[in-house]
Amino acid sequence: MSFGPSHYEVLDLEADCDSQEIKTAYRKKILGAHPDKKRCGSGPAIYSIEKIQEAYRVLLDDENRMRYDALLAESYKKTGFHNAGDGLDSFSLDEFRFDSQKELFYMDCPRCSIEEGFEFSEDTLEANGAELPQGGFYIVVQCSACSLWITVTFDVAED
């Protein structure tokens, strides 16, 4: 997937928009881009008519939009961005491998794919864990090879 503006950005829409909002935004953008329909002094169109039409075609079709959203989310993850509010991908501690001899948790980095890019101990969890409002705890950790930060959620087992 290219790293240009998303189809949502082209049509100036939120990701949770409905089909009526897509149609309205399309009409507005296509008129703004058409040389005969533009208002005087409005300047050049930001996006081409072809780009606007492509965004409309993809977002209006539910199946195409679902595929596009999945590809967009994956491309954001690989660049370290995730649309979850805080900007961080969230992983459960259950997704990490545990080395009982070293007493360390490991996970390969989803962005740079380095093996064991994330590594921390139970002591790190105890010392740095913050409580979640809905219950459980979390820590924020960085890959040892790239700049990706993630949130790791976990529960504390009662003894």
C-alpha atoms as a printed R data frame, in Angstrom:
    type eleno elety resid chain resno       x       y       z
1   ATOM     1    CA   MET     A     1   0.000   0.000   0.000
2   ATOM     2    CA   SER     A     2   1.320   3.455  -0.867
3   ATOM     3    CA   PHE     A     3   1.952   6.006   1.851
4   ATOM     4    CA   GLY     A     4  -0.002   8.849   0.274
5   ATOM     5    CA   PRO     A     5  -3.220  10.218   1.703
6   ATOM     6    CA   SER     A     6  -5.816   7.628   2.664
7   ATOM     7    CA   HIS     A     7  -9.151   7.479   0.867
8   ATOM     8    CA   TYR     A     8 -10.689   8.903   4.043
9   ATOM     9    CA   GLU     A     9  -8.332  11.888   3.864
10  ATOM    10    CA   VAL     A    10  -9.078  12.431   0.173
11  ATOM    11    CA   LEU     A    11 -12.802  12.695   0.921
12  ATOM    12    CA   ASP     A    12 -12.245  14.407   4.294
13  ATOM    13    CA   LEU     A    13 -14.111  11.668   6.180
14  ATOM    14    CA   GLU     A    14 -13.779   9.828   9.483
15  ATOM    15    CA   ALA     A    15 -13.133   6.073   9.350
16  ATOM    16    CA   ASP     A    16 -16.560   5.302  10.859
17  ATOM    17    CA   CYS     A    17 -18.516   7.252   8.231
18  ATOM    18    CA   ASP     A    18 -21.641   5.784   6.635
19  ATOM    19    CA   SER     A    19 -22.544   5.523   2.950
20  ATOM    20    CA   GLN     A    20 -24.599   8.743   2.962
21  ATOM    21    CA   GLU     A    21 -21.624  10.691   4.351
22  ATOM    22    CA   ILE     A    22 -19.411   9.140   1.656
23  ATOM    23    CA   LYS     A    23 -21.821  10.202  -1.102
24  ATOM    24    CA   THR     A    24 -22.127  13.743   0.274
25  ATOM    25    CA   ALA     A    25 -18.361  14.145   0.649
26  ATOM    26    CA   TYR     A    26 -17.803  12.750  -2.857
27  ATOM    27    CA   ARG     A    27 -20.202  15.251  -4.446
28  ATOM    28    CA   LYS     A    28 -18.557  18.131  -2.593
29  ATOM    29    CA   LYS     A    29 -15.013  17.043  -3.497
30  ATOM    30    CA   ILE     A    30 -15.763  16.219  -7.130
31  ATOM    31    CA   LEU     A    31 -17.414  19.619  -7.648
32  ATOM    32    CA   GLY     A    32 -14.473  21.315  -5.951
33  ATOM    33    CA   ALA     A    33 -12.045  19.536  -8.272
34  ATOM    34    CA   HIS     A    34 -13.971  20.134 -11.503
35  ATOM    35    CA   PRO     A    35 -12.494  23.118 -13.393
36  ATOM    36    CA   ASP     A    36 -15.912  24.343 -14.622
37  ATOM    37    CA   LYS     A    37 -17.622  24.051 -11.230
38  ATOM    38    CA   LYS     A    38 -14.986  25.578  -8.956
39  ATOM    39    CA   ARG     A    39 -15.589  28.967  -7.408
40  ATOM    40    CA   CYS     A    40 -13.305  31.801  -8.465
41  ATOM    41    CA   GLY     A    41 -10.347  32.240  -6.178
42  ATOM    42    CA   SER     A    42 -10.736  28.825  -4.558
43  ATOM    43    CA   GLY     A    43  -7.316  27.765  -5.823
44  ATOM    44    CA   PRO     A    44  -6.306  24.494  -7.395
45  ATOM    45    CA   ALA     A    45  -7.904  21.244  -6.273
46  ATOM    46    CA   ILE     A    46  -5.865  19.331  -3.722
47  ATOM    47    CA   TYR     A    47  -6.716  15.921  -5.189
48  ATOM    48    CA   SER     A    48  -7.307  14.890  -8.781
49  ATOM    49    CA   ILE     A    49 -10.722  13.814  -9.983
50  ATOM    50    CA   GLU     A    50  -9.309  10.308 -10.509
51  ATOM    51    CA   LYS     A    51  -8.097  10.137  -6.880
52  ATOM    52    CA   ILE     A    52 -11.487  11.321  -5.600
53  ATOM    53    CA   GLN     A    53 -13.325   8.785  -7.783
54  ATOM    54    CA   GLU     A    54 -11.046   5.955  -6.593
55  ATOM    55    CA   ALA     A    55 -11.643   6.875  -2.941
56  ATOM    56    CA   TYR     A    56 -15.400   6.951  -3.532
57  ATOM    57    CA   ARG     A    57 -15.432   3.632  -5.401
58  ATOM    58    CA   VAL     A    58 -13.477   1.821  -2.665
59  ATOM    59    CA   LEU     A    59 -15.234   3.306   0.360
60  ATOM    60    CA   LEU     A    60 -18.781   2.952  -0.956
61  ATOM    61    CA   ASP     A    61 -18.476  -0.801  -1.624
62  ATOM    62    CA   ASP     A    62 -18.604  -2.661   1.731
63  ATOM    63    CA   GLU     A    63 -16.347  -5.514   0.629
64  ATOM    64    CA   ASN     A    64 -13.729  -3.238  -0.956
65  ATOM    65    CA   ARG     A    65 -13.848  -0.956   2.076
66  ATOM    66    CA   MET     A    66 -13.295  -3.846   4.481
67  ATOM    67    CA   ARG     A    67 -10.248  -4.999   2.485
68  ATOM    68    CA   TYR     A    68  -8.960  -1.430   2.234
69  ATOM    69    CA   ASP     A    69  -9.375  -0.822   5.988
70  ATOM    70    CA   ALA     A    70  -7.418  -4.007   6.762
71  ATOM    71    CA   LEU     A    71  -4.579  -2.993   4.417
72  ATOM    72    CA   LEU     A    72  -4.580   0.543   5.811
73  ATOM    73    CA   ALA     A    73  -4.409  -0.695   9.407
74  ATOM    74    CA   GLU     A    74  -1.549  -3.044   8.530
75  ATOM    75    CA   SER     A    75   0.389  -0.273   6.792
76  ATOM    76    CA   TYR     A    76  -0.064   1.975   9.841
77  ATOM    77    CA   LYS     A    77   1.198  -0.783  12.126
78  ATOM    78    CA   LYS     A    78   4.318  -1.241  10.021
79  ATOM    79    CA   THR     A    79   5.063   2.459  10.251
80  ATOM    80    CA   GLY     A    80   4.402   2.570  13.977
81  ATOM    81    CA   PHE     A    81   0.997   4.191  13.882
82  ATOM    82    CA   HIS     A    82  -2.218   2.628  15.009
83  ATOM    83    CA   ASN     A    83  -5.626   4.224  15.215
84  ATOM    84    CA   ALA     A    84  -6.521   3.025  18.721
85  ATOM    85    CA   GLY     A    85  -6.705   6.383  20.440
86  ATOM    86    CA   ASP     A    86  -3.298   6.447  22.096
87  ATOM    87    CA   GLY     A    87  -1.361   5.616  18.944
88  ATOM    88    CA   LEU     A    88   0.031   2.384  20.363
89  ATOM    89    CA   ASP     A    89  -0.676  -1.177  19.336
90  ATOM    90    CA   SER     A    90  -1.855  -3.283  22.239
91  ATOM    91    CA   PHE     A    91  -0.756  -6.858  22.895
92  ATOM    92    CA   SER     A    92  -1.701  -9.262  25.643
93  ATOM    93    CA   LEU     A    93   1.081 -10.738  27.739
94  ATOM    94    CA   ASP     A    94  -0.291 -14.104  26.549
95  ATOM    95    CA   GLU     A    95   1.093 -13.277  23.077
96  ATOM    96    CA   PHE     A    96   4.656 -13.218  24.454
97  ATOM    97    CA   ARG     A    97   6.936 -16.232  24.865
98  ATOM    98    CA   PHE     A    98   8.267 -16.860  28.376
99  ATOM    99    CA   ASP     A    99  11.770 -18.228  28.990
100 ATOM   100    CA   SER     A   100  11.564 -19.844  32.429
101 ATOM   101    CA   GLN     A   101  15.356 -20.181  32.735
102 ATOM   102    CA   LYS     A   102  16.008 -16.473  32.130
103 ATOM   103    CA   GLU     A   103  12.607 -15.475  33.565
104 ATOM   104    CA   LEU     A   104  12.012 -13.115  30.631
105 ATOM   105    CA   PHE     A   105   9.081 -12.464  28.302
106 ATOM   106    CA   TYR     A   106   9.867 -12.123  24.561
107 ATOM   107    CA   MET     A   107   8.055 -11.122  21.391
108 ATOM   108    CA   ASP     A   108   9.280 -10.467  17.837
109 ATOM   109    CA   CYS     A   109   8.698  -6.908  16.647
110 ATOM   110    CA   PRO     A   110   5.677  -6.653  14.313
111 ATOM   111    CA   ARG     A   111   7.257  -3.700  12.477
112 ATOM   112    CA   CYS     A   112  10.938  -4.502  11.935
113 ATOM   113    CA   SER     A   113  10.518  -8.284  12.495
114 ATOM   114    CA   ILE     A   114  13.626  -8.558  14.674
115 ATOM   115    CA   GLU     A   115  13.543 -11.658  16.834
116 ATOM   116    CA   GLU     A   116  12.850 -10.940  20.493
117 ATOM   117    CA   GLY     A   117  12.649  -7.189  19.854
118 ATOM   118    CA   PHE     A   118  10.541  -6.843  22.974
119 ATOM   119    CA   GLU     A   119  11.985  -8.283  26.177
120 ATOM   120    CA   PHE     A   120  11.147  -7.700  29.844
121 ATOM   121    CA   SER     A   121  10.952  -9.511  33.174
122 ATOM   122    CA   GLU     A   122   8.222 -10.049  35.755
123 ATOM   123    CA   ASP     A   123  10.063  -7.484  37.881
124 ATOM   124    CA   THR     A   124   9.502  -4.939  35.099
125 ATOM   125    CA   LEU     A   125   5.786  -5.746  35.129
126 ATOM   126    CA   GLU     A   126   5.597  -5.337  38.909
127 ATOM   127    CA   ALA     A   127   7.634  -2.124  39.006
128 ATOM   128    CA   ASN     A   128   6.067  -0.371  36.004
129 ATOM   129    CA   GLY     A   129   2.572  -1.823  35.624
130 ATOM   130    CA   ALA     A   130  -0.216   0.759  35.633
131 ATOM   131    CA   GLU     A   131  -3.802  -0.129  36.405
132 ATOM   132    CA   LEU     A   132  -6.387  -0.096  33.613
133 ATOM   133    CA   PRO     A   133  -9.823   1.453  34.319
134 ATOM   134    CA   GLN     A   134 -11.595  -1.725  33.158
135 ATOM   135    CA   GLY     A   135  -9.349  -3.947  35.291
136 ATOM   136    CA   GLY     A   136  -5.964  -5.486  34.747
137 ATOM   137    CA   PHE     A   137  -2.675  -3.703  34.163
138 ATOM   138    CA   TYR     A   138  -0.475  -2.455  31.329
139 ATOM   139    CA   ILE     A   139   3.070  -1.355  30.563
140 ATOM   140    CA   VAL     A   140   4.486   0.479  27.556
141 ATOM   141    CA   VAL     A   141   7.650  -0.997  26.026
142 ATOM   142    CA   GLN     A   142   9.875  -0.182  23.046
143 ATOM   143    CA   CYS     A   143  11.451  -2.506  20.496
144 ATOM   144    CA   SER     A   144  15.193  -2.861  21.022
145 ATOM   145    CA   ALA     A   145  15.861  -2.407  17.286
146 ATOM   146    CA   CYS     A   146  13.383   0.209  16.071
147 ATOM   147    CA   SER     A   147  11.282   3.031  17.448
148 ATOM   148    CA   LEU     A   148   8.040   1.053  17.840
149 ATOM   149    CA   TRP     A   149   6.356   1.369  21.231
150 ATOM   150    CA   ILE     A   150   3.549  -1.002  22.246
151 ATOM   151    CA   THR     A   151   1.196  -1.437  25.167
152 ATOM   152    CA   VAL     A   152   1.290  -4.830  26.902
153 ATOM   153    CA   THR     A   153  -1.801  -5.718  28.929
154 ATOM   154    CA   PHE     A   154  -1.773  -8.307  31.693
155 ATOM   155    CA   ASP     A   155  -3.572  -9.537  34.793
156 ATOM   156    CA   VAL     A   156  -1.981 -10.342  38.121
157 ATOM   157    CA   ALA     A   157  -2.546 -13.896  39.325
158 ATOM   158    CA   GLU     A   158  -3.597 -14.184  42.954
159 ATOM   159    CA   ASP     A   159  -1.331 -16.382  45.089
